Amino acid sequence: MSALLPASPNISANVYRLIIRLRHILVHGYDVITPDIIWEIITNKIPILVQELDAMIKGL
């Protein structure tokens, strides 16, 4: 994922941080992931990611 940053400079670093952080949580925290954590991500993090991506698309 971090290899995409130089290839896509229009995407904010915040979007990359959110995507990479989610991946790390799911991959490395699989033994401690709870439904509450997943719900927190779905309700609070994904909407931020969608807003960032929408803004990027509108800027194209």
Long-range contacts (C-beta under 8 A, 24 or more apart in sequence): 10-56, 10-59, 10-60, 11-52, 11-53, 11-56, 12-52, 12-56, 14-48, 14-52, 15-49, 15-52, 15-53, 15-56, 18-45, 18-48, 18-49, 18-52, 19-49, 21-45
